[in-house]
Amino acid sequence: MRTLCASTLIGEFFVIGFAGLVAMKDPDLSMGTVWTVCGIAMLVSVLLCGMITRPGGVQLGWALQIALIASGFIVPIMFFMGAVFAALWWASIHFGQKIDEAKARFAAQAEAEAGA
């Protein structure tokens, strides 16, 4: 699960950065505000890569997905991009857990065969 989720989060890192570039064009937003918010979101996405398997890591990932969708109020295309990444986040968790379960089964089976 960790690999799939981390890949999604790294993709989000770049999308958040590009959204910051687009948001800079808004005359109502200061550059400092845009890059403070984007920088924090980018930092969170990178830090979450190492926290996925810890308690609350997946929930923090969901919070980031909601924030990404909500950023569509500033950069409208982010409604779409946020929804795409939320779907990728769900798929990463869902299929990542299945992969982890299969790995555990194969490891148990290999251990049983080695012991026999």
C-alpha positions in Angstrom: 0.0 0.0 0.0 2.8 2.3 0.9 4.3 2.4 -2.6 1.0 3.1 -4.4 0.0 5.8 -1.9 3.4 7.5 -2.0 3.3 7.6 -5.8 -0.1 9.3 -5.6 1.2 11.8 -3.0 4.3 12.7 -5.1 2.0 13.3 -8.1 0.0 15.6 -5.9 3.1 17.4 -4.9 3.7 18.5 -8.5 0.0 19.3 -9.1 -0.1 21.5 -6.0 3.0 23.3 -7.3 1.5 23.9 -10.7 -1.7 25.1 -9.1 0.3 27.6 -7.2 1.7 28.9 -10.4 -1.8 29.3 -11.8 -3.0 30.9 -8.5 -0.3 33.6 -8.7 -2.1 35.1 -11.7 -5.0 36.0 -9.4 -4.6 39.7 -8.6 -6.6 39.3 -5.3 -3.9 36.9 -3.9 -0.5 37.9 -2.8 2.5 35.8 -3.9 3.4 35.2 -0.2 0.0 33.8 0.6 -0.1 31.5 -2.4 3.3 30.0 -1.8 2.8 29.7 2.0 -0.4 27.7 1.4 1.1 25.7 -1.5 4.3 25.1 0.3 2.6 23.8 3.4 0.4 21.5 1.2 3.5 20.3 -0.8 5.4 19.6 2.5 2.4 17.7 3.9 2.2 15.6 0.7 5.9 14.6 1.0 5.7 14.0 4.7 2.7 11.8 4.3 4.7 9.5 2.1 6.6 8.3 5.2 3.5 8.3 7.4 1.1 6.2 5.4 1.6 3.0 7.4 1.4 4.8 10.8 -1.9 5.4 12.6 -3.8 8.3 11.1 -1.7 8.5 7.9 -4.5 7.4 5.6 -6.9 9.8 7.3 -4.5 12.7 6.8 -4.2 11.7 3.2 -8.0 11.9 2.9 -7.8 15.4 4.5 -5.3 16.4 1.9 -7.6 15.1 -0.9 -10.5 17.2 0.5 -8.2 20.3 0.6 -7.1 19.6 -3.0 -10.7 19.5 -4.1 -11.5 22.7 -2.1 -8.7 24.5 -3.8 -10.9 24.5 -6.8 -12.5 27.6 -5.4 -9.3 29.4 -6.1 -8.1 27.5 -9.2 -11.3 26.0 -10.9 -9.5 23.1 -12.6 -8.5 21.8 -9.2 -12.1 20.6 -8.7 -11.4 18.1 -11.5 -7.8 17.4 -10.5 -8.7 17.0 -6.9 -11.4 14.5 -7.8 -9.0 12.6 -10.0 -6.4 12.4 -7.2 -9.1 11.5 -4.6 -10.0 8.5 -6.9 -6.3 7.6 -7.2 -6.0 7.8 -3.4 -8.9 5.5 -2.9 -7.5 3.1 -5.5 -4.1 3.2 -3.9 -5.5 2.3 -0.6 -7.9 -0.3 -1.9 -5.5 -2.2 -4.2 -2.5 -1.6 -1.9 -4.2 -3.4 0.9 -5.0 -6.3 -1.5 -1.3 -6.4 -2.5 -0.2 -6.4 1.1 -2.5 -9.3 1.9 -1.3 -11.3 -1.1 2.4 -10.7 0.0 1.6 -11.8 3.5 -0.1 -15.0 2.2 2.8 -15.8 -0.1 5.4 -15.2 2.7 3.4 -17.4 5.0 3.2 -20.1 2.3 6.9 -19.9 1.6 7.7 -20.1 5.3 5.4 -23.2 5.6 7.1 -24.8 2.7 10.6 -24.1 4.0 9.6 -25.5 7.4 8.2 -28.7 5.9 
